[in-house]
Amino acid sequence: MLLAGVTAVAAGLALWWIVAAAVAAGKGFDITDEGYYLLSYRWWHNNTLALTGVQYLYGPVFQLFGYSIPGLRVFRLCTVVVVHLLFGYSFMRWLRGRRPAIPPTRWFEAAGTAVILAAGGMCYAWLPLSPGYNDVVLLGALLLIACVLWMATAVDRGTPVPFWIPVVAGLVIGAMALAKWTSVALVGLIVLAAIVVLAGQGWRAVARSTLFAFAGLAVAGLFVQLFVIPLNDAVPGILTVNRFIAGTSYSPVELLHHYWTTGLTLLGRTLWYHGLLLVATAVAVVARPRAVCLVAAVLAVLGLAVSAWRVIGYGGAVGGTIHVGTYPSTLLAAVLVTVVAAAGAVIGWRTGVTECSRLCRENARTWTILALLLLLPLVQAFGTNTPLYVIGFNAFAAWAALMIAVLTGIWATPVTARAIVGVVLAGSLVATTTIAFSGLTRYPYRSPPMSELTAPATQPALKGLRLTPENEHAYSRLTEDLRPYLKTGRPMLAFDKMAGLVLMLGGRPLGEAWIAPAERARTVAGIEEACRKKRPAQAPLILLNRAISDQDIAALRSCGLDFRADYRQLAPPWQTMDLQVWVPKAG
């Protein structure tokens, strides 16, 4: 009955954020980052200048849905749900073999899978509603670990690893490498774990699975080459853009320093907020005398109360971009409690203080998998120029799986220790659900709250979306003012971070789809590269939320355009969304 209850509660929490995400699919539109993703997907086969190859994964899907933004958002939701279900079931199937004392009921697998799915709501903590390369890396990593778990299950049972598992792994690796080349660090970590797991059947099994994985990787490359886009067209464009930014992006040393300093800041804040709970966990795990057990119970109650007060009082369970600095301490505290409980159980047994829990008898393969789950959220975010936890904690489902493994593996420890881990796991699921729900409804990514999005969009590119009445009016007026100049595929430049306006107007980017104020040299290089290959048949429309710079004018000159001689301002900025809109004098 307990497992059935856990399944029902966790499934309810999962359904909470899933329904919210489904409703949000038709709400709001971010013209910055989400607009950039969608613009690159809209012209995925025409514009090869791109930072990554993610447009070759989602572009055909976007086209299949008739360039429907709500349709693509729902597709993302389906992939998030399906991948977390596959990962959850694969993990619980493997854990079943490591926990022989668990009653032989399917409720065990169902409960764990539901818990992991509920934790998957962190994918909607703050990111845009449309999918991007972060989705490919995260979901690909969970699929790869699912493959490792199937391998580990076969090794534990003494059966050969099915050939299709490494083939699937190779396919996933191909997609991840195409979407974000810095994911090779994550792939390398998972491959290392797979080798450790497969070594349990000998090096012949390692070699066999390696060959099948390479076969899957080759199939992925061949499929892209034959049915999506020739790699000799796609790869040079990606290399060109990466060359543009090579001199201005973070160096590996600078990134590591950035990760280290921001990580220490988060750790310090977490210890300050939740230190008492961590102390209570450490004491509870090794408590044996009656007096010590009583002290541990008192500390546990106080620690949980203080942590709950901190979470509620400091917005530690609220999502959205403005809260990415507050809720991570809640999630980190949950995994630190788990690590302290696991370490205390093992160290206590080795020093003769406590009895041996199931966790003490785990083999090297199991510890490798548990370490992989611990590291995954941070490693999968490597390559971003933001703190690791901003992207990394979206993979909280891996930590939820780790917490399940520890909770079911420390059954010989005092009840207070098990109660702390169980309450923290339950609390973390409530936190992730409220983070996802508030991130979708109250604090959507660069969008007003869902309650203010009431006006149906009238622009064809935004069909099916609801915007604020003010934005809908402004977009409609801008579209109407530019109507004589609009034609599907008309080249456009939107400075800065306004790719969504180009998409809305049916335009096509000249150069990269991404234009940012901090990367003007990259923007100029993209325009010059595009005009070097093929000058546009029509002069591009220009939209600016700032004054045009000499760099921009020089870039236009490379396209054979004299800005001052060839352009005029469409109307005063107050009539065009406070933007400077420049149109060609001719045509």
C-alpha positions as CSV (number, residue, x, y, z in Angstrom):
1,M,0.0,0.0,0.0
2,L,2.9,2.4,0.7
3,L,4.3,1.9,-2.8
4,A,0.9,2.4,-4.3
5,G,0.5,5.6,-2.3
6,V,3.9,6.9,-3.4
7,T,3.0,6.1,-7.0
8,A,-0.3,8.0,-6.8
9,V,1.2,11.1,-5.1
10,A,4.3,11.3,-7.5
11,A,2.1,10.7,-10.5
12,G,-0.2,13.5,-9.3
13,L,2.8,15.9,-8.9
14,A,4.0,14.9,-12.4
15,L,0.6,15.5,-13.9
16,W,0.5,18.9,-12.3
17,W,3.5,20.3,-14.3
18,I,2.7,18.3,-17.4
19,V,-0.8,19.8,-17.7
20,A,0.7,23.3,-17.0
21,A,3.2,22.8,-19.8
22,A,0.5,21.6,-22.2
23,V,-1.6,24.7,-21.4
24,A,1.5,27.0,-21.7
25,A,2.2,25.7,-25.2
26,G,-0.3,28.2,-26.6
27,K,0.7,31.1,-24.4
28,G,3.3,33.8,-24.9
29,F,6.2,34.4,-27.2
30,D,9.7,35.4,-26.4
31,I,11.3,37.4,-29.3
32,T,14.9,36.9,-27.9
33,D,16.2,33.4,-27.2
34,E,13.1,31.4,-28.2
35,G,12.8,33.6,-31.3
36,Y,16.3,32.8,-32.2
37,Y,15.7,29.0,-31.9
38,L,12.5,29.2,-33.9
39,L,14.0,31.4,-36.6
40,S,16.9,29.0,-37.1
41,Y,14.5,26.1,-37.3
42,R,12.3,27.9,-39.8
43,W,15.2,28.3,-42.2
44,W,17.1,25.2,-41.1
45,H,17.9,24.0,-44.6
46,N,18.6,27.5,-46.1
47,N,20.9,29.1,-43.6
48,T,23.9,27.0,-42.5
49,L,25.6,29.7,-40.4
50,A,24.8,28.4,-36.9
51,L,26.6,27.9,-33.6
52,T,25.4,24.3,-33.4
53,G,23.6,21.8,-35.5
54,V,20.4,21.7,-33.4
55,Q,18.4,23.2,-36.2
56,Y,18.9,20.0,-38.2
57,L,17.2,18.1,-35.5
58,Y,14.3,20.3,-34.6
59,G,14.0,22.2,-38.0
60,P,12.5,19.2,-39.9
61,V,10.1,18.6,-36.9
62,F,9.0,22.3,-37.0
63,Q,8.4,22.0,-40.7
64,L,6.5,18.8,-40.2
65,F,4.1,20.6,-37.8
66,G,3.6,23.3,-40.4
67,Y,5.8,25.8,-38.5
68,S,3.4,25.7,-35.6
69,I,5.0,27.0,-32.5
70,P,2.4,25.4,-30.1
71,G,2.9,22.1,-32.0
72,L,6.7,22.3,-31.5
73,R,6.2,23.1,-27.8
74,V,3.9,20.1,-27.4
75,F,6.5,17.9,-29.2
76,R,9.1,19.1,-26.7
77,L,6.8,18.2,-23.8
78,C,6.2,14.7,-25.2
79,T,10.0,14.1,-25.5
80,V,10.6,15.2,-22.0
81,V,7.9,12.9,-20.6
82,V,8.8,9.9,-22.7
83,V,12.5,10.2,-22.0
84,H,12.0,10.5,-18.2
85,L,9.7,7.5,-18.2
86,L,12.3,5.5,-20.1
87,F,15.1,6.6,-17.8
88,G,12.9,6.0,-14.7
89,Y,11.9,2.5,-15.7
90,S,15.4,1.5,-16.8
91,F,16.7,2.7,-13.4
92,M,14.1,0.9,-11.4
93,R,14.5,-2.2,-13.4
94,W,18.2,-2.2,-12.6
95,L,17.7,-1.2,-9.0
96,R,15.3,-4.2,-8.5
97,G,18.3,-6.5,-8.9
98,R,20.3,-4.5,-6.4
99,R,17.5,-4.6,-3.7
100,P,16.5,-8.3,-3.3
101,A,14.7,-7.6,0.0
102,I,12.1,-5.4,-1.8
103,P,8.8,-7.1,-2.1
104,P,8.2,-8.6,-5.6
105,T,5.6,-6.2,-6.7
106,R,5.4,-4.0,-9.8
107,W,4.5,-1.1,-7.5
108,F,8.2,-0.7,-6.8
109,E,9.1,0.1,-10.4
110,A,5.9,2.2,-10.8
111,A,6.6,4.3,-7.7
112,G,10.3,5.0,-8.6
113,T,9.4,5.8,-12.2
114,A,6.7,8.2,-11.1
115,V,9.1,9.9,-8.7
116,I,11.7,10.4,-11.5
117,L,9.0,11.7,-13.8
118,A,7.8,14.2,-11.2
119,A,11.4,15.4,-10.8
120,G,11.6,15.9,-14.6
121,G,9.5,19.1,-14.2
122,M,12.8,20.9,-13.7
123,C,13.1,21.0,-17.5
124,Y,10.5,23.7,-17.3
125,A,12.1,25.7,-14.4
126,W,13.1,28.6,-16.5
127,L,14.1,27.8,-20.1
128,P,12.1,28.9,-23.2
129,L,9.0,26.7,-24.0
130,S,10.4,25.7,-27.4
131,P,13.2,23.1,-27.5
132,G,16.9,24.0,-27.9
133,Y,20.3,22.3,-27.7
134,N,20.1,22.1,-23.9
135,D,17.1,19.7,-24.4
136,V,19.0,17.5,-26.7
137,V,22.0,17.3,-24.3
138,L,19.9,16.6,-21.2
139,L,17.5,14.1,-22.8
140,G,20.3,12.5,-24.7
141,A,22.3,12.1,-21.5
142,L,19.3,10.4,-19.7
143,L,18.9,8.0,-22.7
144,L,22.6,7.2,-22.6
145,I,22.4,6.4,-18.9
146,A,19.3,4.3,-19.6
147,C,21.4,2.3,-22.0
148,V,24.1,1.9,-19.4
149,L,21.5,0.7,-16.9
150,W,20.2,-1.9,-19.3
151,M,23.8,-3.0,-19.8
152,A,24.3,-3.2,-16.0
153,T,21.1,-5.2,-15.6
154,A,22.3,-7.8,-18.2
155,V,25.7,-8.0,-16.6
156,D,24.1,-8.5,-13.1
157,R,21.9,-11.3,-14.5
158,G,24.7,-12.9,-16.3
159,T,23.1,-12.5,-19.8
160,P,24.6,-11.1,-22.9
161,V,24.0,-7.4,-23.5
162,P,21.5,-7.1,-26.4
163,F,23.1,-5.6,-29.5
164,W,20.5,-2.9,-29.9
165,I,21.5,-1.2,-26.7
166,P,24.9,0.1,-27.9
167,V,23.4,0.8,-31.3
168,V,20.9,3.1,-29.7
169,A,23.6,4.7,-27.6
170,G,25.6,5.4,-30.8
171,L,22.5,7.0,-32.4
172,V,22.0,9.2,-29.4
173,I,25.7,10.2,-29.3
174,G,25.4,11.3,-32.9
175,A,22.4,13.6,-32.1
176,M,24.1,15.1,-29.1
177,A,27.4,15.8,-30.9
178,L,25.4,17.5,-33.7
179,A,23.4,19.6,-31.3
180,K,26.3,20.7,-29.0
181,W,29.8,19.7,-29.6
182,T,30.9,20.5,-26.0
183,S,28.7,17.5,-25.0
184,V,31.7,15.3,-25.8
185,A,32.8,15.7,-22.1
186,L,29.5,14.3,-20.9
187,V,29.5,11.6,-23.5
188,G,33.1,10.6,-22.5
189,L,32.0,10.3,-18.8
190,I,29.1,8.1,-19.7
191,V,31.2,6.0,-22.1
192,L,33.7,5.5,-19.3
193,A,30.9,4.3,-17.0
194,A,29.7,1.9,-19.7
195,I,33.2,0.4,-20.0
196,V,33.3,-0.2,-16.3
197,V,29.9,-1.9,-16.4
198,L,30.7,-4.0,-19.5
199,A,34.1,-5.1,-18.1
200,G,32.1,-7.3,-15.7
201,Q,31.6,-9.6,-18.8
202,G,35.1,-9.3,-20.0
203,W,36.9,-7.2,-22.5
204,R,35.4,-9.1,-25.4
205,A,32.0,-7.7,-24.4
206,V,33.5,-4.2,-24.2
207,A,34.8,-4.6,-27.7
208,R,31.6,-6.0,-29.1
209,S,29.5,-3.2,-27.7
210,T,32.0,-0.6,-28.8
211,L,31.7,-1.8,-32.4
212,F,27.9,-1.7,-32.2
213,A,28.0,1.8,-30.8
214,F,30.2,3.0,-33.7
215,A,27.7,1.3,-36.0
216,G,24.9,3.3,-34.5
217,L,27.0,6.5,-34.7
218,A,27.6,5.8,-38.4
219,V,23.9,5.2,-39.1
220,A,23.1,8.5,-37.4
221,G,25.7,10.3,-39.6
222,L,24.4,8.5,-42.7
223,F,20.8,9.4,-42.0
224,V,21.6,13.1,-41.6
225,Q,23.7,13.0,-44.8
226,L,21.1,11.3,-46.9
227,F,17.7,12.6,-45.5
228,V,18.4,15.8,-43.7
229,I,21.4,17.8,-45.0
230,P,24.7,16.9,-46.4
231,L,27.3,17.1,-43.7
232,N,29.7,18.9,-46.1
233,D,27.2,21.7,-46.1
234,A,26.2,21.7,-42.4
235,V,29.6,21.3,-40.8
236,P,31.5,24.1,-42.5
237,G,28.8,26.6,-41.4
238,I,29.1,25.4,-37.8
239,L,32.9,25.6,-37.9
240,T,32.7,29.1,-39.4
241,V,30.5,30.5,-36.6
242,N,32.7,28.8,-33.9
243,R,35.7,30.4,-35.6
244,F,34.0,33.8,-35.4
245,I,33.6,33.6,-31.6
246,A,36.9,31.7,-30.8
247,G,38.7,34.9,-29.9
248,T,35.9,36.4,-27.8
249,S,34.4,33.4,-25.9
250,Y,35.5,32.0,-22.5
251,S,38.7,29.9,-22.5
252,P,38.4,26.5,-20.8
253,V,40.5,27.9,-17.9
254,E,38.2,30.9,-17.5
255,L,35.1,28.7,-17.7
256,L,36.5,26.4,-15.0
257,H,37.3,29.4,-12.7
258,H,33.8,30.7,-13.3
259,Y,32.2,27.4,-12.5
260,W,34.4,27.0,-9.4
261,T,33.7,30.5,-7.9
262,T,29.9,30.4,-8.6
263,G,29.7,26.8,-7.3
264,L,31.5,27.7,-4.0
265,T,29.1,30.7,-3.6
266,L,26.1,28.3,-4.0
267,L,27.6,25.7,-1.7
268,G,28.2,28.4,1.0
269,R,24.6,29.6,0.7
270,T,23.3,26.1,0.9
271,L,25.3,25.3,4.0
272,W,24.1,28.5,5.6
273,Y,20.5,27.8,4.9
274,H,20.4,24.0,5.4
275,G,23.5,23.2,7.6
276,L,21.5,22.1,10.6
277,L,19.7,19.5,8.5
278,L,23.0,18.2,7.2
279,V,24.3,17.9,10.7
280,A,21.1,16.1,11.8
281,T,21.5,13.7,9.0
282,A,25.1,12.9,9.9
283,V,24.2,12.3,13.5
284,A,21.1,10.3,12.7
285,V,23.0,7.8,10.5
286,V,25.5,6.8,13.2
287,A,23.3,7.2,16.2
288,R,23.1,4.0,18.4
289,P,22.8,4.9,22.1
290,R,19.3,5.9,23.1
291,A,20.3,9.4,24.2
292,V,22.1,10.0,20.9
293,C,19.1,8.7,18.9
294,L,16.9,11.2,20.9
295,V,19.3,14.0,20.1
296,A,19.3,13.0,16.4
297,A,15.5,13.0,16.3
298,V,15.3,16.5,17.9
299,L,18.0,17.8,15.4
300,A,16.1,16.2,12.5
301,V,12.8,18.0,13.4
302,L,14.6,21.3,13.9
303,G,16.6,20.9,10.8
304,L,13.6,20.0,8.6
305,A,11.7,22.9,10.1
306,V,14.5,25.5,9.6
307,S,15.1,24.2,6.0
308,A,11.4,24.4,5.2
309,W,11.3,28.0,6.6
310,R,14.2,28.9,4.5
311,V,12.7,27.5,1.3
312,I,9.4,29.2,1.8
313,G,10.7,32.4,3.1
314,Y,13.4,32.9,0.5
315,G,11.6,31.7,-2.6
316,G,13.5,28.4,-2.7
317,A,10.6,26.7,-4.5
318,V,9.7,29.3,-7.1
319,G,10.8,29.0,-10.8
320,G,11.5,31.5,-13.5
321,T,14.6,33.3,-14.6
322,I,14.6,35.7,-11.7
323,H,14.8,32.9,-9.3
324,V,17.7,30.9,-10.8
325,G,19.8,32.2,-7.9
326,T,17.5,31.1,-5.1
327,Y,16.0,27.6,-5.8
328,P,19.3,25.8,-6.6
329,S,20.2,25.8,-2.9
330,T,17.0,23.9,-2.2
331,L,17.9,21.2,-4.8
332,L,21.6,21.1,-3.7
333,A,20.6,20.6,-0.1
334,A,18.5,17.6,-1.1
335,V,21.3,15.8,-2.8
336,L,23.8,16.8,0.0
337,V,21.5,15.1,2.6
338,T,21.6,12.0,0.4
339,V,25.3,12.0,0.0
340,V,25.8,12.5,3.8
341,A,23.4,9.7,4.5
342,A,25.2,7.3,2.1
343,A,28.7,8.3,3.2
344,G,27.7,8.0,6.9
345,A,26.2,4.5,6.3
346,V,29.3,3.2,4.6
347,I,31.9,4.9,6.8
348,G,29.9,3.9,9.9
349,W,30.0,0.3,8.9
350,R,33.7,0.3,8.0
351,T,34.5,1.8,11.4
352,G,32.3,-0.7,13.2
353,V,29.8,2.0,14.5
354,T,26.8,0.8,12.5
355,E,25.4,-2.3,10.9
356,C,26.0,-3.1,7.2
357,S,23.3,-1.7,5.0
358,R,22.7,-2.9,1.4
359,L,24.7,0.1,0.3
360,C,27.8,-1.3,2.0
361,R,27.7,-4.4,-0.2
362,E,27.5,-2.7,-3.6
363,N,30.0,-3.6,-6.3
364,A,32.2,-1.3,-8.4
365,R,29.6,-1.3,-11.2
366,T,26.9,0.0,-8.9
367,W,29.2,2.7,-7.4
368,T,30.1,3.8,-10.9
369,I,26.5,4.3,-11.8
370,L,25.7,6.1,-8.6
371,A,28.7,8.4,-9.1
372,L,27.5,9.0,-12.7
373,L,24.0,10.0,-11.4
374,L,25.7,12.4,-8.9
375,L,27.8,14.1,-11.5
376,L,25.4,14.2,-14.4
377,P,23.5,17.4,-13.6
378,L,26.8,19.4,-13.6
379,V,28.7,17.7,-16.4
380,Q,25.8,18.0,-18.8
381,A,25.8,21.8,-18.5
382,F,29.5,22.1,-19.3
383,G,30.2,24.6,-22.0
384,T,27.7,27.2,-21.0
385,N,29.0,30.6,-19.9
386,T,26.5,30.8,-17.0
387,P,27.1,29.0,-13.6
388,L,26.8,25.3,-14.0
389,Y,23.8,24.9,-11.8
390,V,21.7,27.3,-13.9
391,I,21.5,24.7,-16.7
392,G,22.7,21.7,-14.7
393,F,19.9,21.5,-12.1
394,N,17.4,21.0,-14.9
395,A,18.6,17.4,-14.8
396,F,17.3,16.9,-11.2
397,A,15.7,13.6,-12.2
398,A,19.2,12.0,-12.0
399,W,19.5,13.2,-8.4
400,A,16.0,11.9,-7.7
401,A,17.1,8.5,-8.9
402,L,20.2,8.7,-6.7
403,M,18.0,9.5,-3.7
404,I,15.8,6.5,-4.4
405,A,18.9,4.3,-4.5
406,V,20.3,5.6,-1.2
407,L,16.9,5.5,0.6
408,T,16.4,1.9,-0.4
409,G,20.0,1.0,0.4
410,I,20.3,2.3,4.0
411,W,17.6,0.2,5.6
412,A,19.9,-0.9,8.4
413,T,20.4,2.6,9.6
414,P,18.2,4.1,12.4
415,V,14.7,5.1,11.4
416,T,15.5,8.8,11.9
417,A,18.1,8.7,9.2
418,R,15.7,7.0,6.8
419,A,12.9,9.4,7.7
420,I,15.1,12.4,6.9
421,V,16.1,11.1,3.5
422,G,12.4,10.1,2.7
423,V,11.1,13.5,3.8
424,V,13.8,15.3,1.9
425,L,13.0,13.3,-1.3
426,A,9.3,14.0,-0.9
427,G,10.0,17.7,-0.2
428,S,12.3,18.0,-3.2
429,L,9.5,16.6,-5.5
430,V,7.1,19.2,-4.2
431,A,9.7,21.8,-4.7
432,T,10.5,20.8,-8.3
433,T,6.8,20.7,-9.1
434,T,6.1,24.2,-7.8
435,I,9.3,25.5,-9.5
436,A,8.1,24.1,-12.8
437,F,4.5,25.3,-12.3
438,S,5.5,28.8,-11.3
439,G,8.1,28.9,-14.0
440,L,5.4,28.1,-16.6
441,T,2.5,30.2,-15.3
442,R,3.8,33.1,-13.1
443,Y,7.3,33.7,-14.4
444,P,7.5,32.4,-18.0
445,Y,10.7,32.9,-19.8
446,R,10.8,36.6,-20.8
447,S,7.1,36.7,-21.1
448,P,4.3,38.2,-19.0
449,P,2.4,35.8,-16.6
450,M,0.0,33.4,-18.3
451,S,-3.0,35.2,-16.8
452,E,-2.2,38.3,-18.9
453,L,-1.9,36.4,-22.2
454,T,-5.4,36.7,-23.5
455,A,-5.3,38.1,-27.1
456,P,-5.1,35.6,-30.0
457,A,-2.1,36.4,-32.3
458,T,-3.1,37.5,-35.8
459,Q,0.3,37.0,-37.4
460,P,0.4,33.8,-39.4
461,A,3.8,32.8,-37.9
462,L,2.3,33.1,-34.4
463,K,-0.9,31.2,-35.2
464,G,-2.3,29.4,-32.1
465,L,-0.5,31.7,-29.6
466,R,-2.1,34.1,-27.1
467,L,-0.3,37.3,-26.3
468,T,-1.0,40.3,-24.1
469,P,-3.4,42.7,-25.9
470,E,-0.7,45.4,-25.9
471,N,1.9,43.1,-27.6
472,E,-0.7,41.8,-30.1
473,H,-1.7,45.4,-31.0
474,A,2.0,46.5,-31.4
475,Y,2.9,43.4,-33.5
476,S,-0.2,43.9,-35.7
477,R,0.6,47.6,-36.3
478,L,4.2,46.9,-37.1
479,T,3.2,44.2,-39.6
480,E,0.7,46.4,-41.2
481,D,3.2,49.3,-41.6
482,L,5.7,47.0,-43.2
483,R,3.2,45.1,-45.4
484,P,4.4,46.6,-48.7
485,Y,7.9,45.4,-48.0
486,L,7.0,41.9,-46.7
487,K,7.5,38.7,-48.6
488,T,8.2,35.3,-47.2
489,G,11.9,34.9,-47.0
490,R,12.7,38.6,-47.3
491,P,16.2,39.1,-45.7
492,M,16.0,41.0,-42.4
493,L,18.3,42.2,-39.7
494,A,17.1,42.7,-36.1
495,F,19.6,44.4,-33.8
496,D,19.7,43.2,-31.0
497,K,18.2,39.9,-29.7
498,M,15.0,40.3,-31.7
499,A,15.1,37.3,-34.0
500,G,11.5,36.6,-33.0
501,L,10.4,39.8,-34.9
502,V,12.1,38.5,-38.0
503,L,10.2,35.2,-37.6
504,M,6.9,37.0,-37.0
505,L,7.3,39.1,-40.1
506,G,8.1,36.1,-42.3
507,G,11.7,37.2,-42.8
508,R,14.9,35.3,-43.2
509,P,18.1,36.2,-41.3
510,L,21.0,37.6,-43.2
511,G,23.9,35.8,-41.6
512,E,23.3,34.2,-38.3
513,A,19.9,34.1,-36.7
514,W,21.5,35.2,-33.4
515,I,22.3,38.9,-33.0
516,A,23.4,40.0,-29.6
517,P,24.8,43.3,-28.3
518,A,27.8,41.7,-26.6
519,E,28.8,39.9,-29.8
520,R,28.8,42.5,-32.5
521,A,32.0,41.3,-34.1
522,R,30.4,37.9,-34.5
523,T,27.3,39.5,-36.1
524,V,29.4,41.5,-38.5
525,A,31.4,38.4,-39.5
526,G,28.1,36.5,-40.1
527,I,26.7,39.2,-42.4
528,E,30.0,39.5,-44.3
529,E,30.2,35.7,-44.7
530,A,26.6,35.5,-46.0
531,C,27.1,38.2,-48.6
532,R,30.5,36.8,-49.6
533,K,28.7,33.5,-50.5
534,K,25.7,35.1,-52.1
535,R,24.4,38.6,-52.0
536,P,20.7,38.9,-51.2
537,A,18.4,39.6,-54.2
538,Q,16.7,42.3,-52.1
539,A,18.1,44.7,-49.6
540,P,17.3,43.6,-46.1
541,L,14.9,45.3,-43.8
542,I,16.6,46.6,-40.7
543,L,15.1,46.8,-37.2
544,L,17.0,48.3,-34.3
545,N,16.4,48.9,-30.6
546,R,19.5,51.1,-30.6
547,A,21.3,53.5,-32.9
548,I,23.0,51.8,-35.8
549,S,26.8,51.4,-35.3
550,D,29.7,52.0,-37.7
551,Q,30.3,48.2,-37.5
552,D,26.8,47.5,-38.8
553,I,27.2,50.0,-41.6
554,A,30.5,48.5,-42.6
555,A,28.9,45.1,-42.7
556,L,26.1,46.3,-45.0
557,R,28.8,47.8,-47.2
558,S,30.2,44.3,-47.7
559,C,26.8,43.4,-49.2
560,G,27.0,46.3,-51.6
561,L,24.7,48.6,-49.6
562,D,25.3,52.2,-48.5
563,F,23.2,52.6,-45.4
564,R,23.0,56.4,-45.5
565,A,22.3,56.5,-49.3
566,D,20.1,53.4,-49.7
567,Y,17.8,53.5,-46.6
568,R,15.1,55.7,-45.1
569,Q,13.4,55.4,-41.7
570,L,9.9,54.0,-42.0
571,A,8.3,56.1,-39.3
572,P,9.1,57.7,-35.9
573,P,10.1,55.1,-33.3
574,W,7.0,55.8,-31.2
575,Q,4.9,54.5,-34.1
576,T,7.0,51.3,-34.5
577,M,7.2,49.8,-31.0
578,D,10.0,52.2,-30.1
579,L,12.2,50.6,-32.7
580,Q,14.1,52.3,-35.5
581,V,12.8,50.6,-38.7
582,W,14.8,51.2,-41.8
583,V,13.5,50.2,-45.3
584,P,15.2,50.5,-48.7
585,K,14.5,53.6,-50.6
586,A,14.3,51.6,-53.8
587,G,11.5,49.0,-53.9
